[in-house]
Amino acid sequence: HQRLCKTIEPESGATVQAYNSANLVEWKATGQSLTSTTNCQQASVASNQKIGYTYDARNRLLTTSYGDGSPNVVRTYTFDGLLETITSDNSRWTTTYNKRRLSTNETLQLDGVDYAIGYAHSRNGHVSGMTYPDGTAIDYAPNALGEATRVGSYATQIVTHPNGALAGFTYGNGIAHTTEQNERGLPSRSVDGSVLSDRYTYDANANVASITDENGGAFTRTMTYDDLDRLKTARNDPRWGGTQTFGYDALDNLRTTVAPGRTWTNRYDAQTLRLTSVDDGPSALIAYGYDARGRVTSRTVRGQPTQTFAIDLADRVRQVGPNVASYRYDGHGRRTMVTKNGVATVQIYSQAGQLLYQSAPTSTNDGIFKNGFQQGDTTYPPQTGGNKRYVYLGRHLIAEDGTAGRRYIHTDGLGSPALTTNTSGVATARNDYQPYGWGPAVTSTPGFTGHVADAETGLSYMQARYYDPFAGRFLAIDPVSAEAETFNRYWYANNNPYKNIDPDGRDAGMYYTEPRYAVPTPNLPPDVALLALEIEATIMAGPLAPRAVSLIKGLNREAINKGTSGGPRAGKPFTKAGKKEVIRRNEEKNNGVTKCEGCNRETSPAKQSKPGTPTPKDETRIDHIFPKKEGGDGAPSNGQVLCSECNLDKGPKIDWVPPKYR
């Protein structure tokens, strides 16, 4: 069949996979010591090493099962292919949709307790409000483009640049934020009232060349890069004491870090390419141990107890020992619960992968990590516990609010919290991140690039993987298959941490220009990692996406065109010119002929009906996609060509599913 059945990589051994009769991946197993390059060796894989997949008659992924006993994942879908429920580890996400197939509610049931996130929509299908699990509601007042003009009382007077990037808004405490752009559309200056002001410059490759702190200069940084756009030097005199220099090898491994008063050398296994230690002289400052799948299972910092990581077949860290913490995850692979010292904290993530809500104890005992090292233990006071809401403006975290009150977050150019202010607009904390993310004390809240920094380990939880900011490297291989720029399976942000971020631990991209980081951001979940081959699955559209998106055999397509409503011709018929435009657009994409957008049959021109003569089933009809009687626009944007048979089948339905998708 010429289907890929085995991939051998030095970091993770052999990955073997098999297929069902529909050519869909039936099971796969990674970390195998099966070295033949001519034999798939599928029969040699033990059952407890396999991850199995089952599908329905429409080739949608139904279940993911794990041979080692890890919690299975079970999915169900709506009649038109949207993800309805996903269940795993005694948790269930249930999503409900309105007639336009927009998400109105996402509820996580965890151990019998419901945590619901609600969404309201405007007539144009844009999200107009959101309700948190504790019942707190915020409104967005979207404009005609769907862009928020406010975020409840947390942000008002929101404006954007012509390219959709955030231009400015006013925090709830009165501090005005503005972002200026250069001629390339990159941020050139970011100002938050009198408390924060940074100016950015770039080189010819859009690498950040300098960040000038205009409030005293203590946080000013200048950077240089090598010919592969990898960070070469970063300089800050007031706080770092001078220049940090980074060296890399031909495989993009970070080899050396030289800074005032210290020199670190990273050692790698020549066969597996895994990082074995970070040395500051003749001995290891940090040593790492791995399993056969290339995942870090132990991390030993000189003078501190060894951290051990129990990882399941789904690549999820279940426990950190000895007796540090345990974790649970939902069917999407996102954390739902962190348990430390017998006390559980619930964490609720949105489909965009943002931490939305946290229900925590009023106090908890954690390790204190700073600059990558554990400084001791402490019992954090009540302000870190209780219920907490995280409020976002698109990709930007702008506030934390809950039991202990409200504070406003002022992020830097990477989405890291650079400064916090209180409700009076007074600065209460300032963070200084080193180039690869270590530095501030870790407090189990969103930290470097917006990812949660775990106080119990000092690591960043980036969802698909954990990141070690001290080493500038992930603790597991990238679940996305190797590409031209990802042959290094552990590196972070393509070794360019001032330009790139990794939104979910799977794929780095430039923070400013990647469409997925734009404002607003469609909430498309990383539902199923497509590893060596595409595993056919349906990804549901999140609440900020007006239409459903499906992954069918690795190709993205709009599942159903929902049309438009609420315009100047809302509820009106098409004009003669409008009908001609709908036909012209249809012919343009069908090589000069008209085709029914419901069943793909070629249609014939409409003729005047005659008594006693049946209407041909292929006769052209110009249809309101969003029904006219429901306020659908009588404009080409809401028009489609249907055959008379599909037109009769559709009628005035809002939730009509074309035959080609049934």
ABEGO torsion letter per residue (X at the ends): XGBBABBBBAAAEBBBBBBBAAGBBABBBBGBBBABAABAGAAABBAAABBBBBBBAAGBBABBBBAAGBBBBBBBBBAAGBBABBBBGGBBBBBBBBAAGBBABBBBBBGGBBBBBBBBBBAAGBBABBBBAAGBBBBAGBBAAGBBABBEAABBGBBBBAAGBBAEBBBAAGBBBBBBBBAAGBBABBBBEAABBBBBBBBAAGBBABBBBABGGAABBBBBBBAAGBBABBBBAAAAGEBBBBBBBAAGBBABBBBBGBBBBBBBBAAAGBBABBBAEABBABBBBBBAAGBBABBBBBGBBBBBBBBBAAGBBABBOBGABBBBBBAAGBBABBBBGGBBBBBBBBAAGBBABBBBBABBBBBBBBGGBBAEBBBBBAAABEBBBBBBBEABBABBBEAAEBBBBBBBAAGBBABBBBAAGBBABBBBBBAAGBGBBBAGBBBBGGBBBBAAAGBBBAGABBBBAAAGBBABBBABBBBAAAABAABBGGGBAAABBBAAGABBBBAAABAAABOBBBBBBBABBBBABBBBBBBBBBAABABBBBBBGGBBBBABBAEBBGBAABGBBBBAAAAAAAAAAAAAAAGGBBBBAAAGBBBBBBBBBBBGBBBBAABBBBBBABBAAAGBBBBAAABBBBBAAAAAAAEABAABBBAAAX
